[in-house]
Every structure is written in C-alpha cells, then in structure tokens.
C-alpha cells in the first residue's frame, strides 16, 4: 500500500491488512464499554429516561459502531499518506457502508467504490470484516444518529473542525444524543462538551493540544451542515436528505430469527408498528391529545374530536358505524349524540388531520352504509406499546428485549385520563383499560427481572415508576420493587417496599391479605 500510493491508488485488499497490523503495532488499545452498574440504585426523577444497555442504546442496530470507526481509522491512515478524505455523513445499509465526503474526489482507494461523481465512497461489509479488527485509538469523531430512509440508517460525523447547526422544534433531542455519544465514545475522558449561548463546543484533547468542532442552535451562524428536526422527521442540508426518525430515542429494528423455526412455535419479529405514524393519538398521558395536526382543532370541539379519532384508531382497521360513534363516543349515559353533532365533530377532525401523502384525507368520508375508518398512518400510543410488549417478550436477546421494553414504557407520560373530566367511558367499558393494564404489569415484571439480571438497577426502577403510572397498585409491581431493593443490598428499602405493599392491600380491602407468592418472596429476599 505504501509503495502504491505515489503511483495512484493501486494495491489490493490483502495489502491493506498491513495498515491494520501497523495500527496494532502502534499500541492502540481497544475501547471497552464502561458498564452502567451503579453500586446503589438511584430512583430517577419521574419522567427521566435512564440509559438502556449499551448494546441497545449506542446506535441503531443497523449502524455498526465498530465498523464505522474502524473504516474511519483506516481512512485516517490513508489521509496521512495520500490526501484528505473528509467524511461528513455515513449511511449503513444491509451489506455496506456509504461515506459522504465534504468535497468530491477524483480517485478512491481500491478497496472502496467511488459513488455519486466522487461525492461519496462505498465499502462493502465483506471488505470491512477482514480489515477492521480494532477501534482506532484516537478520540476520533462523534457519530450522531439521525434517522433512516429506504436505503438504511444515517448518522452525522462530527469531526474536529466541523461546524453543524441543529435547528427545528425537536433539535433538543439531537443535542441530548450528542451528549450521549460523547459520554459513550471510545475515549470519553478525552472529549469535553462546553456549552455557551446556544452553541456546544466539542473539544478533543490530543497530544498536540485541543481540537474542536462547533454545534450550534443559532440559525444565524454560518455552518458546513444544517440539520432541521421536527416531529415528523429530519432534513439534512446541503445534502438534500429527508429522513424518518424513531421516537422515543433509538430502538433496534428486529430482524427475523436466523435459526430455522416453526412459525407456530417461534414468532418472527419485525419492526412493523414500532414507530409513530404521520399523526399519533396520545392516550398514555393526563389529557389525551393528537400529535402532528395540520391545523388546530376548534376549542369547542377539540375534546370530542380527539376522542372520536382515538376510538377509530384503537379499532383500526375495523369500520365503525355512525350509530356506534353517537352512542359510545359522543353520547352520554343518559342521551345519545345527535347526527348533527357527529357531522360537525367529524368535519372538524377531518380538517385538522389534513391530507396524507397520497392526497387523501386521513379521515375519509363515511361509506354509503354510514361506516367510518381511519388511515393506517394515524397511530395510537397504546397500540404501539402493546406491540412492543409482545415483541419484547418474544425477543431472544436481553438487549433487544430491554430496548423494546424501554421504548414502550417511555410512551407513558402520566396517569392516563387523569385530567379528563368527561368522555372516554368506552375505554373502560369495552375492556381496553383492563387489557392494557394487565399487559403493562406483566411486561414490567419481566422487564425489571431482565434489568436486574443485567445489573441495570436504575433502568429497573424507572420501568417500575412508568408502570405505576398506568397501574397504581399491583402485587406484581410490589414484588418487582422488592426485587430491586434486594438486588441493591438495601434491607431497609426492602422493608419499606414490603410495608407499602401491605398498606396498599389494606386500602383496597381492610380484610384483605397478601398473596402467598408475595409473602414467600419477602421471606426469601430478607434472608441475610
């Protein structure tokens, strides 16, 4: 490789192994992830989301951190020998990595494929695997996950000297993720974030001094790249990228099991239903709402319109008759709603929802038989959470399972319907409340047990708090709380959870008693 540089970009894949051996010879140490295992659990403040297991939280599963950093390390070596290859973006596809450059190049290394008129290079996984055996020793760039489109996942490369603007209503999420990737970088002790006046200065401490990049929230700053993030996705300028993002923060896309399986006995996991649609109904909150509306709902019809959309979303794809909407949704226990009330409510909801990508309204007109349906692009958080609970239970990897559990419980923002003074009687009468509460309690028990086994006590405590927003009392949750206390080694905490469980039982039934399972668990956990 060294001999061929002066005469062009010759050489073959085998010769590049020399560079990897040279990297090893320089004494570069492989980064080992710092385990998130606090000596004593701290119950996080309500609403705060603790970190997930490192393997599930660093980047989406289809963004291989080691391979990206490894290729960038080889490019750094190549850079020193043959000229600059500044990388600004990376795309991770099923079988390759594409690196977008800040300026086009005329020629590329023989182990890469020149793309888009030299504006990017493509590296296949078959080339990466034999070459990249070690993460580069320098602090290196920060890899900031952005989102995905049909070709794969994208991330921004925050290099020393870069200047990036993060704008839009959801830019704060990107700044939070920047802080996260800095803390979990290969050399976190050599990277520092300094914040001042809406700008974050990323500083790399090196032998020859400090190198820095600038990430700003000010639209007036002149930057190399601008990323605009809102509730629907991201746009990356000047590259013309339009990306879809995962909310809440990244959850791995689960692929079908690679092992031969009988479909009747081994479920096939997919990412369907895990991400919010163009619009989403939020029911796991104190006051239900609709996210992504094209225009505001009239104040006098907002509550009824949101409830009607929620009912249709919960029952999708089943058509719902107008009579059922007038009696169960818009009516009261004493009287049914008038046909005019239904007409006005549906009209207000249709206008606020707007038109979908196909130009059709998200809430179409009723059929000639008087039945209403809702577009599949209008999702509801309860349905997504239930889907993630089921996939988490079926997942074979603890990291995948915990990532799904965390994403599902993160949807709970408060006690459902606690601030609603009217409506939503159907939520309880049709059994939706009982089914979702039971599913949440079962999921919380499994998630807490997995988190304890992985030593993630903060995550276990947070999951317990989120589950109790939905189900204020359950012996299953009390047993989970006692298990967390015992895992921390705090016998006083264990006794408090035991006393709290007994108090809750007496509040529900003065003559009630704890189950044998709960009593046996406390006796077993309280042994020295």
C-alpha positions in Angstrom: 0.0 0.0 0.0 2.8 2.4 0.9 4.6 1.7 -2.3 1.5 2.1 -4.4 0.3 5.5 -3.1 2.7 7.5 -5.1 1.6 5.9 -8.3 -2.1 6.3 -7.8 -4.4 4.3 -5.7 -3.2 0.8 -6.5 -3.0 -2.2 -4.3 -5.4 -4.8 -3.3 -7.4 -5.7 -0.2 -4.7 -8.0 1.1 -2.1 -5.2 1.2 -4.4 -3.1 3.3 -4.0 -5.7 6.1 -0.5 -4.2 6.5 -2.1 -1.0 7.7 -4.2 -2.8 10.2 -1.1 -4.6 11.5 0.6 -1.3 11.7 -2.2 0.2 13.7 -1.9 -2.8 16.2 1.9 -2.2 16.4 1.4 1.4 17.5 -0.1 0.1 20.7 -3.6 1.3 20.2 -5.9 0.0 22.8 -9.4 -1.3 22.1 -12.1 0.6 23.8 -14.1 -1.4 26.2 -17.6 -0.2 27.1 -18.0 1.1 30.6 -20.8 -1.0 32.3 -23.7 1.0 33.7 -23.7 -0.7 37.0 -24.1 1.7 39.9 -23.2 0.4 43.4 -26.6 1.5 44.7 -29.7 2.2 42.7 -31.0 5.7 42.5 -34.6 6.1 41.6 -34.6 8.6 38.7 -36.9 11.6 38.8 -40.3 10.9 37.3 -40.2 11.3 33.5 -36.4 11.0 33.3 -35.3 8.1 31.0 -32.2 6.3 32.2 -29.8 4.8 29.7 -30.6 1.4 28.2 -27.9 -1.4 28.0 -25.0 -0.1 25.9 -25.5 -2.5 23.1 -29.1 -1.3 22.6 -28.6 2.4 23.2 -25.4 3.5 21.4 -26.7 3.4 17.8 -29.5 1.6 15.9 -28.6 -2.0 15.3 -28.1 -1.3 11.6 -25.4 1.3 12.4 -22.3 -0.9 13.3 -20.3 1.4 15.5 -17.1 -0.7 15.4 -17.1 -1.0 11.6 -17.7 2.7 11.1 -15.0 3.8 13.4 -12.7 1.1 12.0 -13.1 2.3 8.4 -12.7 5.9 9.5 -9.4 4.8 11.2 -8.2 3.3 8.0 -9.2 6.4 6.1 -7.2 8.5 8.6 -4.1 6.4 7.8 -4.8 6.8 4.1 -5.4 10.5 4.6 -2.0 11.0 6.1 -0.4 9.2 3.1 -2.4 10.3 0.1 -4.6 13.3 0.8 -7.7 14.3 2.7 -10.9 12.3 2.7 -13.1 14.3 5.0 -16.3 12.4 5.9 -19.5 14.3 6.9 -22.2 11.6 6.8 -22.4 7.8 6.9 -25.2 5.5 5.7 -25.4 2.0 7.0 -27.2 -0.3 4.6 -27.9 -4.1 4.8 -24.5 -5.1 3.3 -22.4 -1.9 3.0 -21.4 1.5 4.4 -21.5 4.7 2.4 -19.4 7.6 3.5 -20.4 11.1 2.2 -17.5 13.4 1.7 -17.4 17.2 2.1 -15.8 17.6 -1.3 -15.8 15.3 -4.3 -12.7 13.2 -5.1 -11.3 12.1 -8.5 -10.0 8.7 -7.3 -10.7 6.4 -4.3 -8.7 3.6 -2.6 -9.0 0.3 -4.5 -11.0 -1.2 -1.6 -13.7 1.4 -2.0 -16.2 2.2 -4.7 -16.4 5.8 -5.9 -20.1 7.0 -5.9 -22.1 10.0 -7.0 -19.4 11.6 -9.0 -16.9 11.3 -6.2 -19.1 12.8 -3.6 -19.1 9.5 -1.6 -17.4 6.2 -1.3 -19.0 2.8 -0.7 -17.4 0.0 1.4 -18.9 -3.5 1.5 -19.1 -5.5 4.7 -17.1 -8.3 3.1 -14.2 -5.8 2.8 -14.6 -4.3 6.2 -14.7 -7.5 8.3 -11.2 -8.8 7.5 -9.6 -5.4 7.7 -11.2 -3.8 10.7 -10.3 -5.6 13.9 -9.9 -2.7 16.3 -11.4 0.7 17.0 -8.9 3.5 16.4 -7.0 4.7 19.5 -7.6 8.5 19.0 -10.8 10.0 20.4 -12.0 10.1 16.8 -15.2 11.7 15.5 -18.5 11.5 17.2 -21.2 9.6 15.3 -24.5 11.3 15.8 -27.5 9.1 14.8 -30.1 10.9 12.7 -32.7 8.7 11.1 -33.4 6.3 8.3 -34.9 6.1 4.8 -35.3 3.3 2.3 -31.5 2.7 1.8 -30.7 2.4 5.5 -29.7 4.4 8.6 -27.8 7.7 8.5 -25.6 9.4 11.0 -23.6 12.7 11.0 -19.9 12.6 11.6 -18.8 15.3 14.0 -15.1 15.8 13.1 -12.7 18.2 14.7 -13.0 21.5 12.8 -16.6 20.8 11.7 -19.5 23.3 12.2 -23.0 22.0 12.3 -26.4 23.7 13.0 -29.2 21.7 14.7 -32.5 23.5 14.2 -36.2 22.8 14.5 -38.7 22.0 17.2 -37.0 18.7 18.1 -33.4 19.9 17.9 -33.1 19.4 21.7 -33.3 15.7 21.1 -30.2 15.8 18.8 -28.3 17.8 21.4 -29.1 15.3 24.1 -28.0 12.5 21.7 -24.8 14.4 21.1 -24.1 14.4 24.8 -24.9 10.7 25.0 -22.5 9.7 22.2 -19.8 11.8 23.7 -20.1 10.0 27.0 -20.1 6.6 25.3 -17.3 7.4 22.8 -14.1 5.2 22.6 -12.3 7.8 24.7 -14.8 9.7 26.8 -12.1 11.1 29.1 -10.6 12.9 26.2 -13.7 14.6 24.9 -15.5 17.5 26.5 -18.6 19.4 25.6 -18.6 23.1 26.5 -22.0 24.9 26.2 -22.4 28.7 25.9 -25.0 30.9 24.3 -26.8 28.2 22.3 -23.6 26.7 21.0 -21.9 23.5 22.0 -18.1 23.3 21.5 -16.9 19.7 21.2 -13.3 19.6 22.4 -10.9 16.7 21.7 -7.8 16.6 24.0 -4.8 15.4 22.0 -1.0 15.3 22.5 -0.6 18.5 20.5 -3.3 20.4 22.2 -7.1 20.8 21.7 -9.1 20.3 18.6 -12.7 21.5 18.4 -15.9 21.3 16.5 -18.9 23.6 16.8 -22.6 22.5 17.1 -25.0 25.4 17.3 -28.7 26.0 17.6 -28.4 29.5 16.1 -29.8 29.9 12.6 -27.6 33.0 12.0 -24.3 31.0 12.3 -22.5 30.0 9.1 -22.1 26.3 9.2 -21.0 23.4 6.9 -24.2 21.4 7.5 -27.7 22.2 8.8 -29.9 19.5 10.3 -33.6 20.5 10.9 -35.6 18.2 13.1 -39.3 18.3 13.9 -41.9 15.8 15.0 -42.2 14.2 11.5 -38.5 13.7 10.7 -35.3 15.4 9.7 -33.8 17.2 6.7 -30.1 17.4 6.2 -28.7 20.4 4.1 -27.0 20.8 1.7 -27.2 17.1 1.0 -31.0 17.0 0.3 -31.6 14.1 2.7 -35.1 13.6 4.2 -35.0 11.1 7.0 -37.5 9.5 9.3 -36.6 9.2 12.9 -37.5 6.8 15.7 -39.3 8.2 18.7 -38.7 7.6 21.5 -34.9 7.6 21.2 -33.4 4.7 19.1 -34.9 1.3 19.4 -33.3 -1.5 17.3 -35.0 -2.9 14.2 -35.6 -6.5 14.9 -35.0 -9.0 12.1 -36.5 -12.5 11.7 -34.6 -15.1 13.7 -31.8 -16.6 11.7 -32.5 -20.1 13.2 -34.8 -22.5 11.4 -38.1 -22.3 13.2 -41.7 -23.5 13.1 -43.9 -20.4 12.6 -46.4 -21.9 15.0 -43.9 -22.1 17.8 -41.3 -19.4 17.2 -42.5 -15.9 16.5 -40.9 -13.9 13.7 -40.0 -10.4 14.9 -40.4 -7.3 12.7 -40.3 -3.6 13.1 -43.9 -3.1 12.0 -46.0 -0.9 14.3 -43.0 0.2 16.4 -42.7 3.8 15.1 -45.3 6.6 15.2 -47.3 7.4 12.1 -47.7 10.8 10.4 -50.1 11.6 13.3 -50.4 9.9 16.6 -53.1 9.8 19.3 -51.6 10.0 22.8 -53.7 8.3 25.4 -50.9 7.4 27.9 -51.0 10.9 29.3 -53.0 13.0 31.7 -55.0 14.8 29.0 -55.3 12.9 25.6 -54.0 14.8 22.6 -53.2 14.4 18.9 -49.7 15.0 17.7 -49.0 16.2 14.2 -52.2 18.0 13.4 -52.1 20.1 10.3 -54.3 22.8 11.9 -55.7 23.5 15.4 -59.0 22.0 16.4 -61.8 24.4 17.3 -61.8 24.8 21.1 -65.5 23.8 21.4 -65.0 20.6 19.5 -61.4 19.6 20.4 -62.2 17.1 23.2 -64.8 15.3 21.3 -62.8 15.2 18.0 -59.7 13.8 19.8 -61.9 11.2 21.5 -63.5 10.2 18.2 -60.1 9.9 16.4 -58.8 7.8 19.4 -61.8 5.4 19.1 -61.3 4.9 15.4 -57.5 4.5 15.9 -58.0 1.9 18.6 -60.4 -0.1 16.5 -58.4 0.2 13.2 -58.9 -1.3 10.6 -62.5 -2.2 11.6 -65.1 0.2 10.2 -67.2 1.9 12.9 -70.8 2.8 12.3 -72.1 6.3 12.9 -74.6 4.9 15.4 -71.9 3.4 17.5 -69.9 6.7 17.4 -73.0 8.7 18.5 -73.8 6.3 21.4 -70.5 5.1 22.7 -68.2 8.1 21.9 -70.1 11.3 21.6 -73.1 10.4 23.7 -73.6 10.3 27.5 -75.1 7.6 29.7 -78.4 9.5 29.6 -78.6 10.5 25.9 -77.1 9.8 22.5 -75.4 12.5 20.5 -77.4 14.0 17.6 -76.4 13.2 14.0 -75.5 16.9 13.6 -73.1 16.6 16.5 -71.4 13.7 14.8 -71.3 15.5 11.4 -69.7 18.7 12.9 -67.2 16.7 15.0 -66.1 14.6 12.1 -65.8 17.7 9.9 -63.6 19.5 12.4 -61.4 16.4 12.9 -61.0 15.8 9.1 -59.9 19.4 8.6 -57.4 19.3 11.5 -55.9 16.0 10.4 -55.5 17.2 6.8 -54.4 15.1 3.8 -52.0 12.2 3.7 -49.1 11.7 1.2 -51.5 10.2 -1.3 -53.6 13.4 -1.3 -56.5 11.6 0.5 -57.8 12.7 3.9 -56.6 10.8 7.0 -60.2 10.7 8.0 -62.2 9.8 4.8 -65.9 10.4 4.3 -68.3 7.8 5.7 -69.1 4.9 3.4 -72.6 4.7 1.8 -73.5 2.4 4.7 -72.5 5.1 7.2 -69.3 3.5 8.4 -66.1 5.4 9.3 -62.4 4.3 9.1 -59.1 6.0 9.7 -55.9 6.0 7.8 -53.3 3.5 8.9 -50.9 6.5 9.1 -52.7 7.7 12.2 -51.3 5.6 15.1 -52.1 5.4 18.8 -49.5 5.0 21.6 -51.4 2.3 23.4 -51.4 0.0 20.4 -47.7 0.7 19.7 -46.8 0.0 23.4 -48.8 -3.3 23.4 -47.0 -4.4 20.2 -43.6 -3.6 21.7 -44.5 -5.5 24.9 -45.3 -8.6 22.8 -42.1 -8.3 20.7 -40.0 -7.8 23.8 -41.4 -11.0 25.4 -40.6 -12.9 22.2 -37.1 -11.4 21.7 -34.2 -13.8 22.1 -31.6 -11.2 23.1 -31.9 -9.5 26.5 -30.6 -6.3 25.0 -33.3 -6.3 22.3 -35.9 -7.1 24.9 -34.9 -4.4 27.2 -34.7 -1.8 24.4 -38.2 -2.7 23.4 -39.5 -2.5 27.0 -37.8 0.8 27.5 -39.3 2.3 24.3 -42.8 1.0 25.3 -42.7 2.4 28.8 -41.3 5.7 27.6 -44.6 6.3 25.9 -46.3 6.8 29.3 -46.2 10.5 30.2 -48.6 10.4 33.1 -51.7 8.7 34.6 -54.0 8.1 31.6 -57.1 10.3 31.5 -56.4 11.8 35.0 -57.1 15.3 33.7 -60.1 14.3 31.6 -63.4 15.4 33.3 -65.7 13.9 30.6 -65.7 11.3 27.9 -63.7 8.1 27.3 -66.2 5.9 29.2 -65.7 3.3 26.4 -62.0 2.9 27.3 -63.1 1.1 30.5 -66.5 -0.4 29.4 -65.0 -2.1 26.3 -62.2 -3.6 28.4 -59.3 -1.7 26.8 -58.2 -0.4 30.2 -58.1 -3.8 31.9 -56.3 -5.5 29.0 -53.6 -2.8 28.7 -53.1 -2.6 32.4 -52.7 -6.3 32.7 -50.3 -6.3 29.7 -48.3 -3.4 31.3 -48.0 -5.1 34.7 -46.8 -8.4 33.1 -44.3 -6.5 30.9 -43.0 -4.6 33.9 -42.4 -7.7 35.9 -40.4 -9.3 33.0 -38.5 -6.1 32.2 -37.5 -5.5 35.8 -36.3 -9.1 36.1 -34.2 -8.7 33.0 -32.8 -5.4 34.1 -31.7 -6.8 37.4 -30.0 -9.7 35.7 -28.1 -7.2 33.6 -27.2 -5.1 36.6 -29.2 -2.1 35.4 -30.9 -1.1 38.6 -31.6 2.5 37.5 -33.4 1.2 34.5 -35.4 -1.3 36.6 -36.5 1.5 39.0 -37.5 3.7 36.1 -39.6 0.9 34.4 -41.3 0.3 37.8 -42.2 4.0 38.1 -43.5 4.1 34.5 -45.7 1.0 35.0 -47.2 2.5 38.2 -48.4 5.5 36.1 -50.7 3.1 34.4 -51.5 0.7 37.2 -51.2 2.4 40.6 -51.2 -0.8 42.6 -50.4 -4.4 41.7 -48.7 -7.1 43.8 -46.7 -8.0 40.8 -45.2 -4.4 40.8 -44.7 -4.5 44.5 -42.8 -7.8 44.2 -40.7 -6.2 41.4 -40.0 -3.2 43.8 -38.8 -5.7 46.5 -36.6 -7.5 44.0 -34.9 -4.2 43.0 -34.4 -3.3 46.7 -32.9 -6.7 47.4 -30.6 -6.5 44.4 -29.3 -3.2 45.7 -28.4 -4.9 49.1 -30.6 -2.3 51.0 -32.6 -4.2 53.6 -34.2 -1.1 54.9 -35.5 -0.3 51.4 -36.8 -3.8 51.1 -38.7 -3.5 54.4 -40.2 -0.2 53.2 -41.5 -1.8 50.0 -43.0 -4.6 52.0 -44.8 -2.2 54.3 -46.0 -0.2 51.3 -47.4 -3.4 49.7 -49.3 -4.3 52.9 -50.7 -0.7 53.2 -51.9 -0.8 49.6 -53.7 -4.1 50.2 -55.4 -2.7 53.3 -56.6 0.4 51.4 -58.2 -1.8 48.7 -59.7 -4.2 51.2 -59.4 -3.7 55.0 -59.8 -7.5 55.5 -57.6 -8.4 52.6 -54.2 -10.2 52.8 -51.2 -10.5 50.6 -50.8 -13.5 48.3 -48.7 -16.4 49.3 -46.3 -15.7 46.5 -45.6 -12.1 47.8 -45.1 -13.4 51.4 -42.7 -16.1 50.2 -40.7 -13.7 48.1 -40.3 -11.3 51.0 -39.1 -14.0 53.3 -36.6 -15.3 50.7 -35.2 -11.8 49.9 -34.9 -10.7 53.5 -32.6 -13.6 54.4 -29.0 -12.5 55.0 
